[in-house]
Amino acid sequence: MDRTASPSTLTHIWLLAKYELTKRFTNKSGMISLIAFMLIWAILLLYPIKSASEFIMQPNFKDFTEALFGPGSLRHLFEWPVEEFAVFWLAALYLFPMFSIFIAADQFSSDKQRGSLRFLTLRVSRSSLFFGRFLGQMFIQLMLIILTLLATIVLALSRDISLLLPSITTSLIVMVNLVIVLLPYTAAMAVLSLHANSARQASIFAVILWAVVSIFIALINMNFPQLSWLNWMLPGSQIGNLINTQGLGSFVFAPIPLLQTAVILFAGKVLMSRSAL
């Protein structure tokens, strides 16, 4: 008698990730969130980013930043081949992590409240479910990043059509960087949503956690400066340094969020296997 081989763990993770992506862009609440996200970025692109990109490369502004922050403090900001992406880089490094906290907040909390997590774990392993949901949330955020980058390319081309090639090259570098930056945030929200009763509660937990850990680390650094390396434990700790980077040089800080993600995902996998669903 023929026996059909059961899907592997990787297959389960891939199928769950694709389902998360499809669900977000097909249901009503997901479409409303997508429209709201696009409207916010349309406003940012048409007003602050477009206006700032015309102003940021002027010599007077460069002299002002050097007087305010010190010589060379933001020198790489003025080396971007496309001005629109220089401003987009500044905005995206801070806004996308904020969006991530809310977008990825409901990885498990709603299903846990409805009792459907227990039903799902009868068909896939807990590890497959955990990593599949995490990967699906990263796919969703990747799609949002691509949409905003395409809009920024259109904005740059409306000013100068010859910027097509540098815009595409720059957007690819920015895209990979933003995905790396968002990895630990999404992983942390996966862990928090395991313990929250709703997406809103998971987001509140995240804000409180970031605030408390930031204050705690700052107090330690004040009394024990030799422990300044503790700053790198918090997701987003490298963002301040990323601002003054450009091109391939921006990947110098990539190991920090990658290591943070590995640690958080390992902790999440352990919690997932031991938590009561």
C-alpha positions in Angstrom: 0.0 0.0 0.0 1.4 3.4 -1.0 2.1 5.8 1.8 2.1 9.6 1.2 5.1 11.2 2.9 4.1 13.9 5.4 5.3 17.4 4.7 8.6 18.4 6.2 9.0 21.1 8.9 10.4 23.5 6.3 7.4 22.9 4.1 5.0 23.6 7.0 6.9 26.9 7.8 6.8 28.0 4.1 3.0 27.2 3.8 2.2 29.0 7.0 4.3 32.0 5.9 2.5 32.2 2.6 -0.9 31.9 4.3 0.0 34.8 6.6 0.9 37.0 3.6 -2.2 36.1 1.7 -4.5 36.6 4.7 -3.1 40.1 5.4 -3.7 41.3 1.9 -7.1 39.6 1.3 -9.2 40.2 4.4 -11.0 43.4 5.2 -8.9 44.5 8.2 -5.7 43.8 6.4 -6.7 45.9 3.4 -7.7 48.8 5.6 -4.3 48.6 7.3 -2.6 48.5 3.9 -4.6 51.5 2.7 -3.8 53.5 5.9 -0.1 52.6 5.6 0.0 53.7 1.9 -1.8 57.0 2.7 0.7 57.8 5.5 3.7 57.2 3.3 2.1 59.1 0.4 1.8 62.1 2.7 5.4 61.6 3.8 6.8 61.3 0.3 4.9 64.2 -1.2 5.6 66.7 1.6 8.5 66.1 4.1 10.6 63.8 2.0 10.2 65.7 -1.3 10.8 69.1 0.4 13.7 67.8 2.5 15.4 66.2 -0.4 15.5 69.5 -2.2 16.9 71.2 0.9 19.3 68.7 2.3 22.0 68.9 -0.4 22.3 72.7 -0.2 25.7 73.9 1.2 24.0 76.0 3.9 22.3 72.9 5.3 25.6 70.9 5.3 27.3 73.8 7.2 24.4 73.9 9.7 24.6 70.2 10.5 28.4 70.3 10.9 28.0 73.3 13.3 25.2 71.5 15.2 26.6 67.9 15.4 30.3 68.4 14.7 32.4 68.1 11.6 31.8 64.8 9.7 29.1 63.6 12.0 26.6 63.2 9.1 29.0 63.2 6.2 27.7 60.1 4.6 24.2 61.6 4.5 25.5 63.9 1.8 27.0 61.1 -0.2 23.8 59.5 -1.3 23.5 59.4 -5.1 19.8 60.1 -4.9 18.7 62.8 -2.5 15.2 61.4 -2.0 16.7 58.1 -0.7 18.8 60.0 1.8 15.7 61.5 3.4 13.8 58.2 3.0 16.6 56.4 4.9 16.3 58.8 7.8 12.5 58.4 8.0 12.4 54.7 7.4 15.0 53.7 10.1 12.7 55.1 12.8 9.2 54.7 11.3 9.4 51.1 10.1 10.3 49.7 13.5 7.3 51.6 15.0 5.1 50.1 12.3 6.5 46.7 12.9 5.5 46.8 16.6 1.9 47.2 15.5 1.8 45.2 12.3 3.4 42.1 13.9 1.6 42.3 17.2 -1.1 39.8 16.5 1.0 36.7 15.6 -0.6 34.5 18.3 -2.7 36.5 20.7 -6.0 36.4 18.9 -5.7 32.7 18.0 -4.8 31.9 21.6 -7.9 33.7 22.9 -10.1 31.9 20.4 -8.5 28.6 21.2 -7.5 27.9 17.6 -3.8 27.7 18.4 -4.5 24.3 20.0 -6.3 23.2 16.9 -3.4 24.3 14.7 -0.8 22.4 16.7 -2.7 19.2 16.0 -1.6 19.5 12.4 1.8 21.2 12.6 4.5 21.3 15.2 4.7 24.3 17.6 8.1 25.2 16.1 6.7 25.2 12.6 3.8 27.4 13.7 6.1 29.8 15.5 8.6 30.2 12.7 6.0 30.2 10.0 4.1 33.1 11.6 7.4 35.0 12.1 8.4 34.4 8.5 4.9 35.4 7.2 5.1 38.7 9.1 8.5 39.4 7.6 7.0 38.8 4.1 4.3 41.3 4.9 6.7 43.9 6.0 9.0 43.2 3.0 6.0 43.9 0.7 5.4 47.2 2.5 9.0 48.2 2.2 9.0 47.4 -1.6 5.9 49.5 -2.1 7.4 52.5 -0.4 10.7 52.1 -2.2 8.9 52.0 -5.6 7.0 55.1 -4.7 10.4 56.8 -3.8 11.9 55.7 -7.1 8.9 57.3 -8.9 9.4 60.5 -6.9 13.1 60.6 -7.8 12.4 60.0 -11.5 9.8 62.7 -11.6 12.8 65.1 -10.8 15.4 63.5 -13.0 14.9 60.5 -15.3 18.6 59.8 -15.4 18.4 58.7 -11.7 16.8 55.3 -12.7 19.8 53.1 -12.3 21.2 54.7 -9.0 17.6 54.6 -7.6 17.3 50.9 -8.3 20.7 50.1 -6.9 20.1 52.2 -3.8 16.7 50.8 -3.2 18.0 47.3 -3.2 20.6 48.2 -0.5 18.0 50.0 1.6 15.5 47.2 1.2 17.9 44.5 2.6 19.0 46.9 5.4 15.4 47.6 6.5 14.5 43.9 6.5 17.6 43.2 8.7 16.6 46.1 11.1 13.0 44.7 11.4 14.0 41.1 12.2 14.5 41.5 16.0 11.4 43.7 16.3 9.2 41.1 14.6 10.8 38.3 16.6 10.2 40.2 19.9 6.6 40.8 18.9 6.2 37.0 18.2 7.3 36.3 21.8 5.2 39.1 23.3 2.1 38.0 21.4 2.4 34.6 23.0 1.7 36.1 26.4 -0.7 38.9 25.4 -4.5 38.6 25.1 -4.8 40.9 22.2 -2.7 42.7 19.6 -3.2 46.0 21.5 -1.9 44.4 24.7 1.1 43.0 22.9 1.9 46.5 21.5 1.6 48.0 25.0 3.9 45.3 26.4 6.4 46.2 23.7 6.4 49.9 24.5 6.7 49.3 28.2 9.5 46.7 27.7 11.5 49.0 25.4 11.1 52.0 27.8 12.0 50.0 30.9 15.0 48.2 29.3 16.3 51.5 27.9 16.1 53.2 31.3 17.7 50.3 33.0 20.6 50.1 30.6 21.1 53.9 30.8 21.3 53.7 34.6 23.8 50.9 34.4 26.0 52.9 31.9 26.0 55.9 34.2 27.4 53.9 37.1 29.4 51.3 35.2 30.7 52.8 31.9 32.6 49.6 31.2 29.3 47.9 30.6 28.3 50.1 27.6 28.1 47.0 25.4 24.7 46.3 27.1 23.3 48.9 24.7 23.6 46.4 21.9 21.1 44.1 23.6 18.1 46.2 22.8 16.6 45.9 19.2 17.2 49.1 17.3 20.4 50.0 19.3 22.3 50.3 16.0 19.9 52.7 14.3 21.7 55.9 15.5 24.9 54.6 13.9 23.1 53.5 10.7 22.0 57.1 10.0 25.6 58.1 9.1 26.1 55.3 6.6 25.6 54.9 2.9 25.8 52.2 0.3 27.4 48.9 1.2 29.0 50.5 4.2 25.6 50.4 5.9 25.9 46.6 6.3 28.7 47.0 8.9 26.0 47.0 11.7 24.0 44.0 10.3 25.5 41.4 12.7 23.9 43.2 15.7 20.2 42.7 14.7 20.9 39.3 13.2 22.4 38.1 16.5 19.5 39.7 18.5 17.0 37.9 16.2 18.7 34.5 16.7 18.6 34.9 20.5 15.0 36.1 20.6 13.8 33.4 18.2 15.5 30.7 20.3 13.8 32.1 23.4 10.5 32.2 21.6 10.8 28.6 20.4 11.5 27.5 23.9 8.5 29.4 25.3 6.3 28.2 22.5 7.1 24.6 23.3 6.4 25.0 27.0 3.5 27.4 27.0 -0.1 26.3 27.6 -2.1 27.0 24.4 
